[in-house]
Amino acid sequence: MNKNNNLITFIFSSVLFIFFILQSKISFDMLLSPMSAVLGTFTGAGLGMNWLFLILALLFFCISFALFIIYTYDNPGDNFILIGSATISVIIIVIHSFSMPAIIFSIGLFIAYFYMLSSVKSGKKKVRSPTIFNTSLSISSIALTIVNLSIALAVLLVLINNPSYADNEMSSMSSSMFGMDISDIDSFQQQILEQQKEASYAQIEAIETSVLYGIYDETSGLTISEKQKCFTAINSSMEEIDRNAKASIDFQLAMASSDPKFSTIESTLNLLNKFKTYYPHITFLTVFMILGMIKLFMRYIIALVARILWVSPVGVPSSRPSSQQVPSSSQQAPESQQMPSLSQQVPESQRISM
């Protein structure tokens, strides 16, 4: 494969990566709400994403990286491939309407390509006989880290400028944990206490009314003035009992609000509020760690693809000797230049007669 074909294949595989990543229906919003995305995956809710196209997109991404390394390895003095990588970055920006995440990702991708270009050149100078597998493995690992960092940085900037993603994520988490929105939990707790208080007050008042009617039935033989004096004394005592009973209920409800169940809910709310404050930074680290785990597999795929293309007849350029051009052991020296026999090395005068 000459360098022009290698460059064309690199651009073609990069375009296929863009095509399949668009067909996979993967959305940048999934990275802005990673916990909801993971929860939807495990609960079977689905993400509306085509996994086959996503895998194909990652495969062609690895192929483009491998072709870039091979091109640079075979043409250390040629920087023309950077124009192709810059073209790919511009295509990504245009397709996504010059959005900030697309611009940041494209810049990170171009920096990764530039790093691979300079690293392959310096690696060939430092190492006497570098292997394409080890070279691709080490260089692609750092290049993928640069790409991952650009994606995570885009996530961080979007979340800082748009706090609605944090609100939606917290609402989703509180609904999963408590069955209601986080903003309704505190008011719901107060409503429970108020309902208990009103029910207890109503019960006390019903008891007081039944006691008064019972006393009234027992005073049928008294005169009106005697009944009036009796009910005046009873009402005074009942008012005192009512105040004491309701004060006792208020105290019991106050103690109930400090119950471990309520304090656990309150501490959980405080934790969710702190999580909401640092949600952009936590999501930044989460996305970077997830992409880092994917990178562990992709760098080996890149190195393996580079090795396959390197040893295949299609991947051997004219300037690189193939295995068929290496002379065999019997063809390494002409017959006239072969090692003389022992009898030819020793002069006739010095030979030992038998």
N, C-alpha and C positions, 0 to 999 in steps of 0.2 A: 504494500500500500504506500504510494508516494504521499508526500506531505499535503498536496492539494486534496487528494481523496480523503486523507485523514482529517483535514480541516472541515471538509464538507460533511463527513460522517459525524463529526462532533456537533456541528450546527444542527444537523438533521435530528440527532438523538436528543438534543436540548429542546428543539421544537416539539418533538413527540412527548417529552416530559411536560411541557406547558399544556399540550393538547389533552393528555390523559389526566392531569391534575384538575383541569377545568371540567372534564367529563365525570370525574369522581364526585362532583358536587360537594367537596369539602369546603367548609366555610371558615373564615378567619374568626367568626364569632365563637366557634367551638373552643378556640384557644383562650378567648376572653372569659369563658365560663367552663373551665376544664372539669370541675367537680360535677356539674350538671351533665356534661357530656359523658363522663365515666359512669355516672349513675344511670343515665339513659341506656348505655351499652349493656350494663349488667341486668337491668330490669326489663330489657327487651323493648324499650320504648322506641329505639332506633334513632339514628342521627340523619336519615335521609341521604346516606352516603353510599357510593358504589365502591366496595372494597377491592374488587378486581381491577378497576381502573386506577385506584390509588396505589396498588401494588405495582402495576405496570408503570405508573408515573415514577415511583421510587426506583424501579429497575433501570429505566432510561436515564434517570438522574445519575445513577452510579455508572452507567455506560459512558455518559458524557464526561464525567470526571476521569474515568480510566483513559478515554481517548485523549483528553487534554494532557494527562501526564505522559502518555506515550509520545504524543506530538512534541512536547517540550523535551522529552528524553532523547528523541532522535534528532531534534533540531534545536540545540541549545542556543544558537545565535539568532534564532528567528522569533520575533515577538509579534508576528502578524496575527497569531491566534487570539491575542488580547482584543483585537478588533471584533472577532467573532463573539467572544464572551461579553463584550460591551453591547453588541447588538442584541444578544439574548436578554440582557438586563433592561435595555430600552423597550423591548417587546413586552416584557412583564409589566413595566410601568404603564405602557400605553393601554394594554388590555384591561388593567385595573383602574383606568381613568385617573391616573396620577394620584392615587390615594397614598396617604402617608405610610401605611404598612408595606405597600408594594415598593415605594421608593426606598425605604430602609432595608427591605429584604434584597432588593436589586443591588444596592450599594454593598451590602455584606457579601453577596454572591460574587461581585466583581473583585472585592478585596481578597476573597478566598482564592479566586483564579490567579490573581496577581501573586499571592503568597506561594501557590503551587509552582508558578513559573520560576520565581526566584529561588525557591527551595530545591527544585530539581537541578537547576544550574549549579548552585553551590554544592549540592550533594555529589554531583559527578566530579567536581573538582577535589572535594575532600576525600571521597572514597575511591579507591583505585578501581575496583570492579563492583559497583553497586548492582544488586539484583532488582528487577522491575517489581517483584512482589513486595520486598521489604521497603523499597522506595515509595511505592503506592500506599502501603499500609501506614507508614509513619506520616507522610505528607497529607494524605486524605483525612487522617484523624484530626489534625489541627485545622485543616480547611473546613471540615464539617462543623467543628466547634465554632468557627467564625460565623458560619451560616446560622447555626442554632442561636448564637448570641444576638444576631441581628433580628431574628424572629422574636425572641424573648424581649428584646429592647422595644420592638414595635408594639408588643402586647402591653408593656409597662407604660409607654407614652399614651396609648389609647385609653387605658384605664384611668390614668391620672386626669386626663382631660374630660372623661365622661364617667362620672360616678354612678350612673344609672345601672351599669353592669354589676357593681357591688351590691346595690339595693336589690336587684333581681336575684342575685345569687343567695343573699341572706334570706330573702323571702322563701326561696326554694328550700333552703336548709331548715328554716323554722317550720315550714309546712310539713317537711318529712319527719321532724323530731316531735312537734307539738300538735300538728294538724291545723295550724293557723299561721297567719302572717306574724312576723316579729313585732310589728307595730301594735298588734291587737293583744299580745300576751299580757302586757302589764295592765291594761285596762280590764282585761278579762279576769285577772286575779283580783282586782278591786271590786269588780262586779260580784264575784263569788262571796267576798266578805260582806258586802252590802246586803245581798240576798239572805245570807245567814243571820245578819243582824235584824233585818225586818221580820223574818220568820220567828225569831226568838221573842221580839217585842210583841208580836201578835199573839203568840202563845201565852205570854204573861198576862196580857190584857184580857184574853178569854178566860183565864183562870180567875182573875179578879172579878170579872162580871158574874161568873157562876157562883162565886163565894157570896157576892152581894145579894143575888137572888135567893140563895139558900138562907141567908140571914133574914131576908124580908119575909119569907114564909114562916119563920119561927116567931115573928113579932106580931102575929095577927091578934093577940089578946091585949096588946098595949094600946094606950091612947095615942092620939096624933102627936101631942107634945112629947111624949116619951119616945115615940118612933123617931121624931126629928132629932132629939138629943142622941139617940143611939146611932143613927146613921151619920151624924156629924162626927162622932168619935171614931166610928168605923172608917169613914172616908179619910180622916186624918191619918189613921194607922195604915190604910191601904196606899196612900200617896207615899208614905215613908217606905213601905215595902216595895212599891213600884220603882222608886228611885234606886234603892239598893239592888234590886234584881237587875235593872237595866245597866247599872254601873258594873255589876258582876259580869254581865254578858259582854259589855265593851272590853272589859279586862281579858276575858277569855278569848275574844276575837283578836285582840292585840297580841296575845300569846300565840294564837294559832298562826298569825302572819309571820312569826319568827320560827315556825316549824321547819325542820330540815327539808321537807318537801317544797315549801315555798322558797326557802333560801337557796335550794338547788336550782330552782327555776330562775331566781334572780341572778345567781352566779353565772348560769348559762347565758342569760341575756347580756350580762356584762362581757362575757367572753365573746359572744357573737358581735357585740358592738365594737370591741377591740379588733376582732378579725375583719370587720368591715372597714375600719380605719386603715389597716395595713393590707387590705385586699390586693391592691396593685402590686405591691412588693412580694407578697406570698405567691400570687399567680405568676409573677416573673420567674421566681425560683422553681415553681412547680413545672412550668412549661419548659424551662431550660433543663431540668432533670429528666423529664420525659423524653425530650429530644436527645439528650445525652445517652439514654439507654438505647434508643433507636440507632444512634451513631455507632454503638459498639458492633452492631451487625452490618451496617452499611459500609463501614471501612473495610471489612473483610470481603464484602461483595465487590467493592471497587478494586481491591488488590487482586482478587481472583479473576475478575473480568480482564484486568490489565495483563495478567499472566497468560490468560487464554489467547487474547488478541496478539500478544507478543510472540508466542510460539507457533501460532497458526500460520499457514502459508499466506493468508490474506493480510495478516498483520505484520509481515516482514517486509520492510522497505528495501529498495535496491541498495542503499548504502549500508545496510546491516547484513552481515553474512548469515546465511541460513545453514541449517544442519547438513544440507546437501552439498554445500560449498566447502565443507571442512574435509580435507584429504584424509584418507584412511592411513593406518599405520604402515601399510605396505606401499603406499603411494607418496609418503612424505619425502623420500629421497630417491633420486635416480639410482639405477643399478650400478652405474659407474662410481657413485659416491657412497655406496654402502660400505659397511665395516669390512675390511679385508680379513681373510681367514688367518688362523694362527700360523699356518705354514708359510703364508706370504709375509707375515710380520717379522719372522726370525730369518736372518741371513743364512745362506746355505753353509757357510764356514762354521757357524755356531750351532748347527743342528747336532744332536746326539744320535750317533748311529746305533742301530738296534743290534 
